[in-house]
Amino acid sequence: MFNVVTISREYGSGGSLVGSRVAELLGWQLGDRQIIERVSALGKLDPDWVQRADEQACAWWERLLGGFRHGGPEAYVGGIAETGVDRDSLQKFTARVIEEIGKKGQCVVVGRAAQCVLQKNPHALRVLIYAPLNEKLERMKKRHPHERDLPDLMHRLDAVRRHYTQDYYGCDPYDRSLYHLCINSTIGIDACAEIIVNTVRLSEQQPSPQKAEAAV
């Protein structure tokens, strides 16, 4: 039975909207702003900084400088420096929060490589939302009305998310084998959400592994 849904998305595909709609239909929490608040509390961090650094990997030069602050590059493990918590530590806090969500259930997690964090969780339904280029650009026009080069912005933001997932988890976020469902959002936000919700509800009717073995 699925009691957690992870939503991975191409930038501009409407994945965040799908996640919000799924949470609404299921009556579950939406793990988006709540994750930022929980991570901020764990690390005693400014929520605004956490939001800006969200889903961004630590650059090699940041690790190098952090190593010198802690006595040499070999000593650096992404810990807490005098100036605050770096993005390596932020990722650890984020993964911890997502793991907590996976144990509690009844939550939809948007982004943050949750499909990798919960990859071995049998109760996590992992979903990828994608869309054709023209549709993503049309959606981005509304969000970035003053941006002159939308394709470049889209590629840069997707690259940041991809780097985050590859650097910390060794996964390609666009590897279809990571997901139970890959949905083209051209069918509509509500239709995407309905497919996901129906999948969750159908899983509730399936026997648990223990019951299935007993029935054999």
DRENDREN-649841 format. One record per residue: residue in one letter; residue number from 1; x negated, y, z of N, C-alpha, C in turn. Coordinates in steps of 0.05 Angstrom, whole numbers, padded with zeros to 5 digits. Example, Ala and Ser with C-alpha at 12.3 -4.5 7.8 and 13.67 -1.06 7.14 Angstrom:
<recs>
 resn resi     nu     nv     nw    cau    cav    caw     cu     cv     cw
    a    1 -00264 -00114  00156 -00246 -00090  00156 -00264 -00066  00156
    s    2 -00257 -00045  00142 -00273 -00021  00143 -00258  00001  00157
</recs>
This chain:
<recs>
 resn resi     nu     nv     nw    cau    cav    caw     cu     cv     cw
    m    1 -00017 -00024  00000  00000  00000  00000 -00018  00025  00000
    f    2 -00011  00044 -00017 -00026  00069 -00019 -00014  00089  00001
    n    3 -00031  00100  00018 -00021  00122  00036 -00038  00147  00035
    v    4 -00057  00147  00015 -00073  00171  00010 -00076  00173 -00021
    v    5 -00074  00198 -00031 -00078  00202 -00059 -00101  00222 -00063
    t    6 -00121  00215 -00080 -00142  00234 -00087 -00137  00244 -00115
    i    7 -00139  00270 -00119 -00134  00282 -00145 -00161  00295 -00155
    s    8 -00173  00283 -00175 -00196  00295 -00188 -00185  00309 -00213
    r    9 -00199  00330 -00221 -00188  00345 -00244 -00209  00359 -00260
    e   10 -00204  00361 -00286 -00219  00379 -00303 -00210  00407 -00297
    y   11 -00228  00426 -00298 -00220  00454 -00293 -00200  00463 -00314
    g   12 -00178  00474 -00305 -00157  00484 -00323 -00136  00463 -00330
    s   13 -00139  00439 -00320 -00120  00418 -00326 -00094  00419 -00310
    g   14 -00094  00435 -00289 -00071  00437 -00271 -00071  00416 -00250
    g   15 -00094  00404 -00244 -00095  00382 -00224 -00087  00391 -00196
    s   16 -00094  00416 -00189 -00087  00426 -00163 -00057  00429 -00160
    l   17 -00044  00438 -00182 -00015  00440 -00182 -00002  00412 -00180
    v   18 -00013  00393 -00193 -00003  00366 -00191 -00005  00356 -00163
    g   19 -00028  00360 -00150 -00032  00351 -00123 -00013  00363 -00104
    s   20 -00008  00389 -00107  00012  00403 -00090  00040  00392 -00094
    r   21  00047  00386 -00118  00073  00375 -00124  00076  00347 -00113
    v   22  00056  00331 -00115  00056  00304 -00104  00060  00305 -00074
    a   23  00045  00322 -00060  00048  00325 -00031  00076  00333 -00024
    e   24  00087  00351 -00040  00115  00361 -00034  00135  00338 -00037
    l   25  00133  00323 -00059  00152  00301 -00064  00150  00279 -00043
    l   26  00126  00273 -00034  00122  00251 -00015  00126  00261  00014
    g   27  00126  00287  00018  00128  00297  00045  00103  00294  00061
    w   28  00080  00293  00046  00054  00290  00058  00039  00316  00060
    q   29  00017  00316  00076  00000  00340  00077 -00016  00343  00052
    l   30 -00022  00368  00045 -00040  00373  00022 -00067  00380  00033
    g   31 -00087  00363  00028 -00114  00367  00038 -00129  00385  00020
    d   32 -00125  00411  00023 -00139  00431  00008 -00149  00452  00027
    r   33 -00133  00472  00033 -00141  00492  00053 -00146  00479  00080
    q   34 -00131  00458  00086 -00134  00445  00112 -00162  00433  00115
    i   35 -00173  00423  00093 -00200  00412  00094 -00220  00434  00100
    i   36 -00217  00457  00087 -00235  00479  00092 -00234  00487  00122
    e   37 -00210  00488  00133 -00207  00496  00161 -00219  00476  00179
    r   38 -00216  00450  00173 -00227  00429  00190 -00257  00429  00189
    v   39 -00268  00432  00165 -00297  00432  00161 -00309  00457  00176
    s   40 -00295  00479  00174 -00304  00503  00187 -00305  00499  00217
    a   41 -00285  00486  00228 -00285  00480  00257 -00307  00461  00265
    l   42 -00312  00441  00249 -00333  00421  00255 -00360  00434  00256
    g   43 -00366  00451  00237 -00392  00464  00235 -00394  00491  00247
    k   44 -00371  00500  00259 -00370  00527  00270 -00379  00548  00249
    l   45 -00365  00546  00226 -00373  00562  00203 -00351  00582  00196
    d   46 -00359  00602  00181 -00340  00622  00170 -00324  00608  00147
    p   47 -00298  00606  00150 -00282  00593  00129 -00286  00605  00101
    d   48 -00291  00631  00099 -00295  00643  00073 -00321  00633  00060
    w   49 -00342  00629  00076 -00367  00618  00066 -00363  00589  00057
    v   50 -00348  00574  00073 -00342  00546  00066 -00327  00544  00040
    q   51 -00308  00562  00036 -00293  00561  00011 -00310  00568 -00013
    r   52 -00329  00588 -00010 -00346  00595 -00032 -00366  00573 -00039
    a   53 -00375  00558 -00018 -00395  00537 -00023 -00382  00510 -00028
    d   54 -00356  00509 -00028 -00341  00484 -00031 -00347  00471 -00058
    e   55 -00353  00445 -00058 -00358  00429 -00082 -00383  00438 -00097
    q   56 -00402  00450 -00083 -00427  00458 -00095 -00450  00443 -00082
    a   57 -00467  00431 -00098 -00490  00416 -00088 -00512  00436 -00080
    c   58 -00529  00428 -00062 -00552  00444 -00054 -00573  00441 -00076
    a   59 -00584  00464 -00084 -00605  00464 -00105 -00631  00453 -00093
    w   60 -00649  00443 -00111 -00674  00432 -00101 -00691  00452 -00087
    w   61 -00690  00478 -00096 -00707  00498 -00083 -00696  00505 -00056
    e   62 -00669  00502 -00052 -00658  00507 -00025 -00668  00486 -00006
    r   63 -00669  00461 -00015 -00679  00439  00002 -00708  00444  00009
    l   64 -00723  00453 -00011 -00752  00458 -00007 -00756  00480  00014
    l   65 -00742  00502  00011 -00744  00523  00030 -00735  00515  00058
    g   66 -00714  00499  00058 -00704  00489  00084 -00725  00471  00097
    g   67 -00740  00456  00081 -00761  00438  00091 -00783  00454  00104
    f   68 -00791  00476  00092 -00812  00493  00104 -00802  00506  00130
    r   69 -00777  00512  00132 -00767  00523  00156 -00767  00503  00179
    h   70 -00766  00477  00172 -00765  00456  00192 -00791  00441  00194
    g   71 -00813  00452  00184 -00839  00439  00188 -00849  00424  00164
    g   72 -00838  00429  00140 -00848  00415  00116 -00826  00402  00101
    p   73 -00829  00399  00074 -00808  00388  00057 -00800  00360  00066
    e   74 -00819  00344  00075 -00812  00317  00082 -00794  00315  00107
    a   75 -00792  00337  00122 -00776  00337  00146 -00747  00346  00141
    y   76 -00743  00356  00117 -00717  00368  00112 -00696  00347  00105
    v   77 -00674  00347  00121 -00652  00328  00116 -00626  00342  00114
    g   78 -00626  00368  00108 -00601  00383  00105 -00588  00390  00131
    g   79 -00604  00394  00152 -00593  00400  00178 -00586  00429  00181
    i   80 -00582  00437  00206 -00574  00464  00212 -00598  00481  00216
    a   81 -00601  00502  00200 -00623  00521  00203 -00615  00544  00220
    e   82 -00635  00562  00226 -00629  00585  00243 -00608  00603  00231
    t   83 -00608  00603  00204 -00589  00621  00190 -00562  00609  00186
    g   84 -00557  00584  00194 -00531  00571  00191 -00534  00544  00178
    v   85 -00511  00534  00168 -00510  00508  00156 -00512  00510  00126
    d   86 -00529  00493  00114 -00533  00494  00085 -00512  00476  00072
    r   87 -00513  00475  00046 -00492  00460  00031 -00495  00430  00034
    d   88 -00519  00420  00039 -00522  00391  00045 -00507  00383  00070
    s   89 -00509  00400  00090 -00494  00395  00115 -00465  00398  00111
    l   90 -00457  00418  00095 -00429  00423  00089 -00417  00398  00076
    q   91 -00432  00386  00057 -00422  00362  00044 -00417  00339  00064
    k   92 -00435  00336  00084 -00432  00315  00104 -00407  00320  00121
    f   93 -00402  00345  00128 -00378  00352  00143 -00353  00346  00127
    t   94 -00354  00353  00101 -00331  00349  00083 -00325  00320  00080
    a   95 -00346  00303  00076 -00342  00274  00073 -00330  00263  00099
    r   96 -00339  00273  00121 -00329  00263  00147 -00299  00269  00150
    v   97 -00291  00293  00142 -00263  00301  00143 -00246  00284  00125
    i   98 -00256  00279  00101 -00241  00262  00081 -00239  00234  00092
    e   99 -00259  00223  00104 -00258  00197  00116 -00237  00195  00138
    e  100 -00235  00217  00154 -00214  00218  00175 -00187  00218  00162
    i  101 -00184  00233  00140 -00158  00234  00126 -00151  00206  00116
    g  102 -00171  00192  00106 -00167  00165  00095 -00157  00146  00116
    k  103 -00165  00150  00141 -00157  00132  00163 -00129  00139  00172
    k  104 -00122  00165  00172 -00096  00174  00182 -00074  00170  00161
    g  105 -00081  00175  00136 -00062  00171  00114 -00042  00194  00111
    q  106 -00023  00190  00093 -00002  00210  00086 -00014  00237  00079
    c  107 -00032  00237  00061 -00045  00262  00053 -00054  00260  00023
    v  108 -00053  00283  00010 -00063  00285 -00018 -00088  00303 -00017
    v  109 -00110  00292 -00026 -00135  00307 -00026 -00142  00315 -00054
    v  110 -00146  00341 -00058 -00153  00352 -00084 -00183  00357 -00086
    g  111 -00197  00345 -00105 -00225  00350 -00110 -00243  00340 -00088
    r  112 -00267  00353 -00085 -00287  00348 -00065 -00297  00319 -00066
    a  113 -00297  00307 -00090 -00308  00280 -00094 -00294  00260 -00076
    a  114 -00269  00265 -00069 -00255  00246 -00051 -00252  00219 -00063
    q  115 -00252  00217 -00090 -00250  00191 -00103 -00274  00174 -00098
    c  116 -00297  00187 -00092 -00321  00173 -00085 -00322  00166 -00055
    v  117 -00315  00186 -00039 -00315  00182 -00010 -00297  00159 -00002
    l  118 -00274  00157 -00016 -00254  00136 -00009 -00253  00114 -00029
    q  119 -00274  00111 -00044 -00275  00091 -00066 -00270  00062 -00055
    k  120 -00279  00056 -00031 -00275  00029 -00020 -00251  00027 -00001
    n  121 -00236  00049  00000 -00211  00049  00017 -00189  00037  00000
    p  122 -00178  00013  00008 -00158  00000 -00009 -00131  00015 -00009
    h  123 -00128  00034  00009 -00103  00049  00011 -00104  00076 -00003
    a  124 -00126  00082 -00016 -00129  00107 -00030 -00123  00104 -00060
    l  125 -00103  00118 -00070 -00097  00118 -00099 -00113  00141 -00111
    r  126 -00131  00133 -00129 -00149  00153 -00141 -00140  00161 -00169
    v  127 -00136  00187 -00173 -00124  00197 -00198 -00142  00218 -00211
    l  128 -00143  00217 -00237 -00157  00238 -00252 -00137  00252 -00270
    i  129 -00136  00279 -00268 -00119  00295 -00286 -00137  00309 -00306
    y  130 -00130  00306 -00332 -00145  00318 -00353 -00126  00331 -00373
    a  131 -00137  00346 -00392 -00120  00359 -00412 -00137  00367 -00436
    p  132 -00125  00371 -00459 -00139  00380 -00483 -00150  00408 -00478
    l  133 -00171  00415 -00493 -00185  00441 -00490 -00166  00465 -00492
    n  134 -00149  00465 -00513 -00131  00488 -00517 -00112  00492 -00494
    e  135 -00102  00471 -00482 -00084  00474 -00460 -00098  00484 -00435
    k  136 -00123  00474 -00431 -00138  00484 -00408 -00144  00514 -00411
    l  137 -00151  00522 -00435 -00157  00550 -00439 -00133  00568 -00436
    e  138 -00110  00558 -00444 -00085  00574 -00440 -00079  00577 -00411
    r  139 -00083  00556 -00395 -00078  00558 -00366 -00099  00577 -00353
    m  140 -00123  00576 -00363 -00144  00593 -00351 -00140  00623 -00357
    k  141 -00127  00629 -00380 -00121  00657 -00386 -00105  00671 -00364
    k  142 -00087  00656 -00352 -00070  00667 -00331 -00086  00671 -00305
    r  143 -00105  00654 -00301 -00121  00655 -00276 -00144  00675 -00279
    h  144 -00155  00677 -00303 -00178  00694 -00307 -00172  00713 -00331
    p  145 -00154  00732 -00327 -00145  00749 -00349 -00167  00768 -00360
    h  146 -00188  00773 -00345 -00209  00791 -00354 -00234  00776 -00363
    e  147 -00233  00750 -00363 -00257  00735 -00371 -00259  00735 -00402
    r  148 -00282  00742 -00412 -00285  00744 -00441 -00292  00717 -00454
    d  149 -00306  00699 -00439 -00315  00674 -00451 -00304  00651 -00434
    l  150 -00279  00644 -00438 -00266  00624 -00422 -00279  00596 -00426
    p  151 -00286  00588 -00450 -00299  00562 -00453 -00324  00559 -00437
    d  152 -00341  00581 -00437 -00366  00580 -00422 -00360  00578 -00392
    l  153 -00340  00593 -00382 -00333  00591 -00354 -00323  00563 -00347
    m  154 -00307  00552 -00364 -00296  00525 -00359 -00319  00505 -00357
    h  155 -00337  00506 -00376 -00360  00487 -00376 -00378  00490 -00352
    r  156 -00382  00515 -00344 -00399  00520 -00320 -00386  00509 -00295
    l  157 -00360  00514 -00291 -00347  00504 -00267 -00344  00474 -00267
    d  158 -00339  00462 -00290 -00339  00432 -00291 -00366  00421 -00285
    a  159 -00387  00435 -00295 -00415  00425 -00290 -00422  00426 -00261
    v  160 -00412  00447 -00247 -00417  00450 -00218 -00405  00426 -00203
    r  161 -00380  00420 -00210 -00366  00398 -00197 -00379  00371 -00203
    r  162 -00387  00368 -00228 -00400  00343 -00237 -00427  00339 -00222
    h  163 -00442  00361 -00220 -00468  00360 -00206 -00464  00352 -00177
    y  164 -00444  00363 -00164 -00437  00357 -00136 -00432  00327 -00133
    t  165 -00416  00316 -00150 -00408  00288 -00148 -00432  00270 -00154
    q  166 -00448  00277 -00174 -00471  00260 -00182 -00493  00262 -00161
    d  167 -00498  00287 -00151 -00520  00291 -00132 -00515  00276 -00106
    y  168 -00491  00278 -00095 -00486  00268 -00069 -00476  00239 -00069
    y  169 -00463  00230 -00091 -00451  00203 -00091 -00460  00185 -00113
    g  170 -00476  00196 -00131 -00486  00180 -00153 -00464  00171 -00172
    c  171 -00442  00186 -00173 -00419  00179 -00190 -00415  00201 -00212
    d  172 -00406  00192 -00235 -00397  00211 -00256 -00367  00215 -00252
    p  173 -00358  00239 -00245 -00330  00244 -00240 -00312  00238 -00263
    y  174 -00323  00235 -00287 -00306  00229 -00310 -00309  00199 -00319
    d  175 -00320  00183 -00302 -00321  00154 -00306 -00293  00143 -00299
    r  176 -00279  00134 -00320 -00252  00125 -00317 -00249  00101 -00298
    s  177 -00271  00086 -00294 -00270  00062 -00276 -00266  00070 -00247
    l  178 -00270  00096 -00240 -00267  00105 -00213 -00237  00108 -00205
    y  179 -00220  00107 -00225 -00192  00115 -00221 -00172  00093 -00226
    h  180 -00149  00095 -00211 -00127  00077 -00217 -00110  00089 -00240
    l  181 -00108  00116 -00240 -00092  00130 -00260 -00108  00153 -00272
    c  182 -00107  00155 -00299 -00118  00179 -00313 -00095  00190 -00329
    i  183 -00087  00215 -00323 -00063  00226 -00334 -00068  00252 -00349
    n  184 -00058  00254 -00373 -00060  00278 -00390 -00038  00297 -00381
    s  185 -00045  00320 -00371 -00025  00339 -00360 -00008  00352 -00381
    t  186 -00012  00347 -00407  00005  00358 -00427  00034  00347 -00424
    i  187  00038  00326 -00410  00065  00316 -00405  00080  00333 -00385
    g  188  00066  00351 -00372  00079  00369 -00352  00070  00362 -00324
    i  189  00069  00383 -00307  00061  00380 -00279  00080  00361 -00264
    d  190  00106  00365 -00268  00125  00349 -00254  00124  00320 -00263
    a  191  00120  00315 -00289  00118  00288 -00299  00093  00274 -00288
    c  192  00071  00288 -00286  00047  00277 -00275  00052  00269 -00246
    a  193  00064  00287 -00231  00070  00282 -00203  00088  00258 -00199
    e  194  00108  00256 -00216  00128  00234 -00214  00114  00207 -00218
    i  195  00095  00206 -00237  00081  00181 -00242  00065  00173 -00218
    i  196  00052  00192 -00205  00036  00186 -00182  00054  00178 -00158
    v  197  00075  00193 -00154  00093  00187 -00132  00106  00159 -00136
    n  198  00114  00153 -00160  00126  00127 -00165  00106  00104 -00160
    t  199  00081  00109 -00167  00060  00089 -00162  00057  00084 -00132
    v  200  00057  00106 -00117  00055  00103 -00087  00079  00088 -00076
    r  201  00102  00095 -00085  00127  00082 -00075  00129  00053 -00083
    l  202  00120  00046 -00107  00120  00018 -00116  00100  00002 -00099
    s  203  00078  00015 -00092  00058  00000 -00076  00069 -00007 -00048
    e  204  00089  00008 -00039  00101  00002 -00013  00117 -00024 -00014
    q  205  00124 -00032 -00038  00140 -00057 -00040  00123 -00081 -00044
    q  206  00097 -00077 -00048  00078 -00100 -00052  00071 -00112 -00025
    p  207  00068 -00138 -00023  00060 -00150  00002  00031 -00144  00009
    s  208  00025 -00143  00035 -00002 -00138  00043 -00018 -00162  00036
    p  209 -00045 -00160  00033 -00062 -00183  00026 -00058 -00206  00045
    q  210 -00054 -00201  00071 -00050 -00223  00090 -00025 -00238  00084
    k  211 -00003 -00223  00078  00023 -00236  00072  00021 -00251  00046
    a  212  00007 -00240  00026  00005 -00253  00000 -00010 -00279  00003
    e  213 -00031 -00280  00019 -00046 -00305  00023 -00029 -00326  00037
    a  214 -00012 -00317  00056  00004 -00335  00072  00026 -00348  00054
    a  215  00034 -00332  00033  00056 -00342  00016  00046 -00362 -00005
    v  216  00020 -00364 -00009  00009 -00382 -00029  00011 -00411 -00020
</recs>
